Amino acid sequence: MESRWSNLKKLEDETFLKIIMGAAPLDTFDTFVSDWKKQGGDKITEEVKEYVK
């Protein structure tokens, strides 16, 4: 998680800001989700689930 989180957070922040400001269409979110998963988002989600148990 530590090695991937900063990149994923930056991707999230930039994408959401662009959508909110109208600089990117709403369907950009779909691309964001795909990129987030490719960059390890699902792995982080699993790590957090295991930690919370």
PDB file of N, CA, C and O in Angstrom:
ATOM      1  N   MET A   1       0.817  -1.190   0.000  1.00  0.00           N
ATOM      2  CA  MET A   1       0.000   0.000   0.000  1.00  0.00           C
ATOM      3  C   MET A   1       0.864   1.258   0.000  1.00  0.00           C
ATOM      4  O   MET A   1       0.598   2.203  -0.744  1.00  0.00           O
ATOM      5  N   GLU A   2       1.880   1.264   0.822  1.00  0.00           N
ATOM      6  CA  GLU A   2       2.713   2.453   0.947  1.00  0.00           C
ATOM      7  C   GLU A   2       3.369   2.840  -0.376  1.00  0.00           C
ATOM      8  O   GLU A   2       3.524   4.024  -0.678  1.00  0.00           O
ATOM      9  N   SER A   3       3.748   1.846  -1.152  1.00  0.00           N
ATOM     10  CA  SER A   3       4.450   2.140  -2.401  1.00  0.00           C
ATOM     11  C   SER A   3       3.515   2.652  -3.496  1.00  0.00           C
ATOM     12  O   SER A   3       3.970   3.310  -4.431  1.00  0.00           O
ATOM     13  N   ARG A   4       2.240   2.367  -3.398  1.00  0.00           N
ATOM     14  CA  ARG A   4       1.299   2.735  -4.457  1.00  0.00           C
ATOM     15  C   ARG A   4       0.390   3.904  -4.086  1.00  0.00           C
ATOM     16  O   ARG A   4      -0.098   4.612  -4.967  1.00  0.00           O
ATOM     17  N   TRP A   5       0.159   4.112  -2.788  1.00  0.00           N
ATOM     18  CA  TRP A   5      -0.868   5.033  -2.354  1.00  0.00           C
ATOM     19  C   TRP A   5      -0.673   6.454  -2.868  1.00  0.00           C
ATOM     20  O   TRP A   5      -1.640   7.069  -3.317  1.00  0.00           O
ATOM     21  N   SER A   6       0.521   6.991  -2.819  1.00  0.00           N
ATOM     22  CA  SER A   6       0.717   8.392  -3.217  1.00  0.00           C
ATOM     23  C   SER A   6       0.349   8.609  -4.685  1.00  0.00           C
ATOM     24  O   SER A   6      -0.259   9.624  -5.026  1.00  0.00           O
ATOM     25  N   ASN A   7       0.709   7.674  -5.549  1.00  0.00           N
ATOM     26  CA  ASN A   7       0.350   7.808  -6.970  1.00  0.00           C
ATOM     27  C   ASN A   7      -1.152   7.699  -7.180  1.00  0.00           C
ATOM     28  O   ASN A   7      -1.729   8.452  -7.965  1.00  0.00           O
ATOM     29  N   LEU A   8      -1.785   6.766  -6.481  1.00  0.00           N
ATOM     30  CA  LEU A   8      -3.227   6.594  -6.627  1.00  0.00           C
ATOM     31  C   LEU A   8      -3.983   7.802  -6.081  1.00  0.00           C
ATOM     32  O   LEU A   8      -4.973   8.233  -6.672  1.00  0.00           O
ATOM     33  N   LYS A   9      -3.526   8.343  -4.968  1.00  0.00           N
ATOM     34  CA  LYS A   9      -4.172   9.526  -4.379  1.00  0.00           C
ATOM     35  C   LYS A   9      -4.041  10.725  -5.313  1.00  0.00           C
ATOM     36  O   LYS A   9      -4.988  11.493  -5.478  1.00  0.00           O
ATOM     37  N   LYS A  10      -2.881  10.883  -5.915  1.00  0.00           N
ATOM     38  CA  LYS A  10      -2.674  11.984  -6.863  1.00  0.00           C
ATOM     39  C   LYS A  10      -3.600  11.824  -8.075  1.00  0.00           C
ATOM     40  O   LYS A  10      -4.215  12.794  -8.519  1.00  0.00           O
ATOM     41  N   LEU A  11      -3.698  10.615  -8.602  1.00  0.00           N
ATOM     42  CA  LEU A  11      -4.593  10.335  -9.723  1.00  0.00           C
ATOM     43  C   LEU A  11      -6.032  10.671  -9.347  1.00  0.00           C
ATOM     44  O   LEU A  11      -6.753  11.300 -10.121  1.00  0.00           O
ATOM     45  N   GLU A  12      -6.439  10.251  -8.162  1.00  0.00           N
ATOM     46  CA  GLU A  12      -7.793  10.523  -7.678  1.00  0.00           C
ATOM     47  C   GLU A  12      -8.046  12.025  -7.551  1.00  0.00           C
ATOM     48  O   GLU A  12      -9.035  12.538  -8.073  1.00  0.00           O
ATOM     49  N   ASP A  13      -7.166  12.715  -6.869  1.00  0.00           N
ATOM     50  CA  ASP A  13      -7.335  14.157  -6.659  1.00  0.00           C
ATOM     51  C   ASP A  13      -7.429  14.921  -7.980  1.00  0.00           C
ATOM     52  O   ASP A  13      -8.314  15.757  -8.161  1.00  0.00           O
ATOM     53  N   GLU A  14      -6.518  14.629  -8.893  1.00  0.00           N
ATOM     54  CA  GLU A  14      -6.504  15.340 -10.176  1.00  0.00           C
ATOM     55  C   GLU A  14      -7.757  15.043 -10.995  1.00  0.00           C
ATOM     56  O   GLU A  14      -8.340  15.947 -11.593  1.00  0.00           O
ATOM     57  N   THR A  15      -8.165  13.786 -11.022  1.00  0.00           N
ATOM     58  CA  THR A  15      -9.342  13.402 -11.809  1.00  0.00           C
ATOM     59  C   THR A  15     -10.594  14.038 -11.238  1.00  0.00           C
ATOM     60  O   THR A  15     -11.384  14.617 -11.983  1.00  0.00           O
ATOM     61  N   PHE A  16     -10.792  13.942  -9.935  1.00  0.00           N
ATOM     62  CA  PHE A  16     -11.992  14.498  -9.322  1.00  0.00           C
ATOM     63  C   PHE A  16     -12.048  16.008  -9.501  1.00  0.00           C
ATOM     64  O   PHE A  16     -13.111  16.559  -9.784  1.00  0.00           O
ATOM     65  N   LEU A  17     -10.923  16.675  -9.340  1.00  0.00           N
ATOM     66  CA  LEU A  17     -10.892  18.123  -9.507  1.00  0.00           C
ATOM     67  C   LEU A  17     -11.267  18.521 -10.931  1.00  0.00           C
ATOM     68  O   LEU A  17     -12.043  19.456 -11.129  1.00  0.00           O
ATOM     69  N   LYS A  18     -10.731  17.828 -11.909  1.00  0.00           N
ATOM     70  CA  LYS A  18     -11.060  18.125 -13.301  1.00  0.00           C
ATOM     71  C   LYS A  18     -12.552  17.923 -13.576  1.00  0.00           C
ATOM     72  O   LYS A  18     -13.171  18.726 -14.273  1.00  0.00           O
ATOM     73  N   ILE A  19     -13.119  16.860 -13.032  1.00  0.00           N
ATOM     74  CA  ILE A  19     -14.546  16.605 -13.236  1.00  0.00           C
ATOM     75  C   ILE A  19     -15.382  17.692 -12.561  1.00  0.00           C
ATOM     76  O   ILE A  19     -16.312  18.226 -13.165  1.00  0.00           O
ATOM     77  N   ILE A  20     -15.054  18.015 -11.322  1.00  0.00           N
ATOM     78  CA  ILE A  20     -15.807  19.031 -10.576  1.00  0.00           C
ATOM     79  C   ILE A  20     -15.723  20.392 -11.247  1.00  0.00           C
ATOM     80  O   ILE A  20     -16.714  21.121 -11.305  1.00  0.00           O
ATOM     81  N   MET A  21     -14.552  20.735 -11.752  1.00  0.00           N
ATOM     82  CA  MET A  21     -14.360  22.049 -12.377  1.00  0.00           C
ATOM     83  C   MET A  21     -14.895  22.100 -13.808  1.00  0.00           C
ATOM     84  O   MET A  21     -14.914  23.165 -14.424  1.00  0.00           O
ATOM     85  N   GLY A  22     -15.322  20.976 -14.329  1.00  0.00           N
ATOM     86  CA  GLY A  22     -15.865  20.938 -15.678  1.00  0.00           C
ATOM     87  C   GLY A  22     -14.808  20.841 -16.758  1.00  0.00           C
ATOM     88  O   GLY A  22     -15.110  21.004 -17.940  1.00  0.00           O
ATOM     89  N   ALA A  23     -13.576  20.578 -16.367  1.00  0.00           N
ATOM     90  CA  ALA A  23     -12.488  20.464 -17.337  1.00  0.00           C
ATOM     91  C   ALA A  23     -12.438  19.078 -17.971  1.00  0.00           C
ATOM     92  O   ALA A  23     -11.720  18.857 -18.946  1.00  0.00           O
ATOM     93  N   ALA A  24     -13.207  18.147 -17.408  1.00  0.00           N
ATOM     94  CA  ALA A  24     -13.260  16.787 -17.950  1.00  0.00           C
ATOM     95  C   ALA A  24     -14.704  16.297 -17.840  1.00  0.00           C
ATOM     96  O   ALA A  24     -15.398  16.640 -16.882  1.00  0.00           O
ATOM     97  N   PRO A  25     -15.162  15.506 -18.798  1.00  0.00           N
ATOM     98  CA  PRO A  25     -16.534  14.993 -18.743  1.00  0.00           C
ATOM     99  C   PRO A  25     -16.693  13.944 -17.639  1.00  0.00           C
ATOM    100  O   PRO A  25     -15.711  13.379 -17.157  1.00  0.00           O
ATOM    101  N   LEU A  26     -17.946  13.694 -17.248  1.00  0.00           N
ATOM    102  CA  LEU A  26     -18.222  12.732 -16.185  1.00  0.00           C
ATOM    103  C   LEU A  26     -17.718  11.328 -16.498  1.00  0.00           C
ATOM    104  O   LEU A  26     -17.330  10.592 -15.589  1.00  0.00           O
ATOM    105  N   ASP A  27     -17.720  10.950 -17.771  1.00  0.00           N
ATOM    106  CA  ASP A  27     -17.268   9.601 -18.098  1.00  0.00           C
ATOM    107  C   ASP A  27     -15.770   9.414 -17.898  1.00  0.00           C
ATOM    108  O   ASP A  27     -15.256   8.306 -18.051  1.00  0.00           O
ATOM    109  N   THR A  28     -15.075  10.481 -17.560  1.00  0.00           N
ATOM    110  CA  THR A  28     -13.663  10.382 -17.184  1.00  0.00           C
ATOM    111  C   THR A  28     -13.522   9.525 -15.931  1.00  0.00           C
ATOM    112  O   THR A  28     -12.482   8.906 -15.704  1.00  0.00           O
ATOM    113  N   PHE A  29     -14.576   9.496 -15.121  1.00  0.00           N
ATOM    114  CA  PHE A  29     -14.550   8.677 -13.908  1.00  0.00           C
ATOM    115  C   PHE A  29     -14.342   7.200 -14.249  1.00  0.00           C
ATOM    116  O   PHE A  29     -13.621   6.496 -13.542  1.00  0.00           O
ATOM    117  N   ASP A  30     -14.967   6.733 -15.319  1.00  0.00           N
ATOM    118  CA  ASP A  30     -14.804   5.335 -15.726  1.00  0.00           C
ATOM    119  C   ASP A  30     -13.348   5.019 -16.064  1.00  0.00           C
ATOM    120  O   ASP A  30     -12.831   3.961 -15.707  1.00  0.00           O
ATOM    121  N   THR A  31     -12.704   5.945 -16.751  1.00  0.00           N
ATOM    122  CA  THR A  31     -11.287   5.781 -17.076  1.00  0.00           C
ATOM    123  C   THR A  31     -10.453   5.799 -15.807  1.00  0.00           C
ATOM    124  O   THR A  31      -9.512   5.019 -15.661  1.00  0.00           O
ATOM    125  N   PHE A  32     -10.803   6.697 -14.888  1.00  0.00           N
ATOM    126  CA  PHE A  32     -10.108   6.769 -13.609  1.00  0.00           C
ATOM    127  C   PHE A  32     -10.169   5.428 -12.876  1.00  0.00           C
ATOM    128  O   PHE A  32      -9.149   4.941 -12.389  1.00  0.00           O
ATOM    129  N   VAL A  33     -11.354   4.833 -12.797  1.00  0.00           N
ATOM    130  CA  VAL A  33     -11.515   3.557 -12.095  1.00  0.00           C
ATOM    131  C   VAL A  33     -10.641   2.480 -12.738  1.00  0.00           C
ATOM    132  O   VAL A  33      -9.981   1.712 -12.038  1.00  0.00           O
ATOM    133  N   SER A  34     -10.639   2.428 -14.039  1.00  0.00           N
ATOM    134  CA  SER A  34      -9.824   1.448 -14.748  1.00  0.00           C
ATOM    135  C   SER A  34      -8.335   1.662 -14.454  1.00  0.00           C
ATOM    136  O   SER A  34      -7.612   0.710 -14.159  1.00  0.00           O
ATOM    137  N   ASP A  35      -7.889   2.906 -14.537  1.00  0.00           N
ATOM    138  CA  ASP A  35      -6.480   3.222 -14.255  1.00  0.00           C
ATOM    139  C   ASP A  35      -6.127   2.926 -12.795  1.00  0.00           C
ATOM    140  O   ASP A  35      -5.052   2.403 -12.501  1.00  0.00           O
ATOM    141  N   TRP A  36      -7.034   3.263 -11.894  1.00  0.00           N
ATOM    142  CA  TRP A  36      -6.813   3.048 -10.464  1.00  0.00           C
ATOM    143  C   TRP A  36      -6.605   1.565 -10.180  1.00  0.00           C
ATOM    144  O   TRP A  36      -5.714   1.186  -9.420  1.00  0.00           O
ATOM    145  N   LYS A  37      -7.434   0.738 -10.796  1.00  0.00           N
ATOM    146  CA  LYS A  37      -7.308  -0.703 -10.610  1.00  0.00           C
ATOM    147  C   LYS A  37      -6.007  -1.235 -11.213  1.00  0.00           C
ATOM    148  O   LYS A  37      -5.339  -2.075 -10.610  1.00  0.00           O
ATOM    149  N   LYS A  38      -5.649  -0.747 -12.402  1.00  0.00           N
ATOM    150  CA  LYS A  38      -4.415  -1.195 -13.057  1.00  0.00           C
ATOM    151  C   LYS A  38      -3.175  -0.843 -12.244  1.00  0.00           C
ATOM    152  O   LYS A  38      -2.169  -1.551 -12.279  1.00  0.00           O
ATOM    153  N   GLN A  39      -3.267   0.264 -11.512  1.00  0.00           N
ATOM    154  CA  GLN A  39      -2.112   0.728 -10.738  1.00  0.00           C
ATOM    155  C   GLN A  39      -2.082   0.176  -9.314  1.00  0.00           C
ATOM    156  O   GLN A  39      -1.276   0.616  -8.493  1.00  0.00           O
ATOM    157  N   GLY A  40      -2.953  -0.781  -9.022  1.00  0.00           N
ATOM    158  CA  GLY A  40      -2.882  -1.452  -7.729  1.00  0.00           C
ATOM    159  C   GLY A  40      -3.978  -1.110  -6.743  1.00  0.00           C
ATOM    160  O   GLY A  40      -3.882  -1.477  -5.571  1.00  0.00           O
ATOM    161  N   GLY A  41      -4.994  -0.435  -7.169  1.00  0.00           N
ATOM    162  CA  GLY A  41      -6.081  -0.061  -6.264  1.00  0.00           C
ATOM    163  C   GLY A  41      -6.781  -1.242  -5.632  1.00  0.00           C
ATOM    164  O   GLY A  41      -7.101  -1.208  -4.444  1.00  0.00           O
ATOM    165  N   ASP A  42      -7.024  -2.282  -6.402  1.00  0.00           N
ATOM    166  CA  ASP A  42      -7.669  -3.473  -5.848  1.00  0.00           C
ATOM    167  C   ASP A  42      -6.787  -4.140  -4.794  1.00  0.00           C
ATOM    168  O   ASP A  42      -7.288  -4.647  -3.790  1.00  0.00           O
ATOM    169  N   LYS A  43      -5.494  -4.137  -5.023  1.00  0.00           N
ATOM    170  CA  LYS A  43      -4.550  -4.723  -4.069  1.00  0.00           C
ATOM    171  C   LYS A  43      -4.600  -3.966  -2.744  1.00  0.00           C
ATOM    172  O   LYS A  43      -4.592  -4.578  -1.677  1.00  0.00           O
ATOM    173  N   ILE A  44      -4.652  -2.654  -2.811  1.00  0.00           N
ATOM    174  CA  ILE A  44      -4.728  -1.836  -1.599  1.00  0.00           C
ATOM    175  C   ILE A  44      -6.042  -2.107  -0.871  1.00  0.00           C
ATOM    176  O   ILE A  44      -6.065  -2.216   0.355  1.00  0.00           O
ATOM    177  N   THR A  45      -7.123  -2.215  -1.617  1.00  0.00           N
ATOM    178  CA  THR A  45      -8.425  -2.498  -1.012  1.00  0.00           C
ATOM    179  C   THR A  45      -8.387  -3.814  -0.249  1.00  0.00           C
ATOM    180  O   THR A  45      -8.918  -3.906   0.858  1.00  0.00           O
ATOM    181  N   GLU A  46      -7.768  -4.827  -0.830  1.00  0.00           N
ATOM    182  CA  GLU A  46      -7.649  -6.122  -0.162  1.00  0.00           C
ATOM    183  C   GLU A  46      -6.781  -6.016   1.096  1.00  0.00           C
ATOM    184  O   GLU A  46      -7.100  -6.616   2.122  1.00  0.00           O
ATOM    185  N   GLU A  47      -5.697  -5.263   1.019  1.00  0.00           N
ATOM    186  CA  GLU A  47      -4.823  -5.095   2.181  1.00  0.00           C
ATOM    187  C   GLU A  47      -5.572  -4.420   3.325  1.00  0.00           C
ATOM    188  O   GLU A  47      -5.422  -4.812   4.482  1.00  0.00           O
ATOM    189  N   VAL A  48      -6.364  -3.423   3.014  1.00  0.00           N
ATOM    190  CA  VAL A  48      -7.131  -2.710   4.035  1.00  0.00           C
ATOM    191  C   VAL A  48      -8.181  -3.635   4.645  1.00  0.00           C
ATOM    192  O   VAL A  48      -8.376  -3.632   5.860  1.00  0.00           O
ATOM    193  N   LYS A  49      -8.852  -4.419   3.818  1.00  0.00           N
ATOM    194  CA  LYS A  49      -9.851  -5.369   4.327  1.00  0.00           C
ATOM    195  C   LYS A  49      -9.209  -6.355   5.311  1.00  0.00           C
ATOM    196  O   LYS A  49      -9.780  -6.657   6.359  1.00  0.00           O
ATOM    197  N   GLU A  50      -8.032  -6.845   4.965  1.00  0.00           N
ATOM    198  CA  GLU A  50      -7.336  -7.788   5.848  1.00  0.00           C
ATOM    199  C   GLU A  50      -6.916  -7.118   7.156  1.00  0.00           C
ATOM    200  O   GLU A  50      -6.980  -7.738   8.217  1.00  0.00           O
ATOM    201  N   TYR A  51      -6.499  -5.888   7.088  1.00  0.00           N
ATOM    202  CA  TYR A  51      -6.048  -5.164   8.263  1.00  0.00           C
ATOM    203  C   TYR A  51      -7.207  -4.883   9.217  1.00  0.00           C
ATOM    204  O   TYR A  51      -7.038  -4.932  10.435  1.00  0.00           O
ATOM    205  N   VAL A  52      -8.377  -4.591   8.665  1.00  0.00           N
ATOM    206  CA  VAL A  52      -9.538  -4.223   9.465  1.00  0.00           C
ATOM    207  C   VAL A  52     -10.154  -5.436  10.159  1.00  0.00           C
ATOM    208  O   VAL A  52     -10.791  -5.284  11.201  1.00  0.00           O
ATOM    209  N   LYS A  53      -9.983  -6.604   9.618  1.00  0.00           N
ATOM    210  CA  LYS A  53     -10.575  -7.817  10.218  1.00  0.00           C
ATOM    211  C   LYS A  53     -10.171  -8.028  11.610  1.00  0.00           C
ATOM    212  O   LYS A  53     -10.591  -9.003  12.234  1.00  0.00           O
TER     213      LYS A  53
END
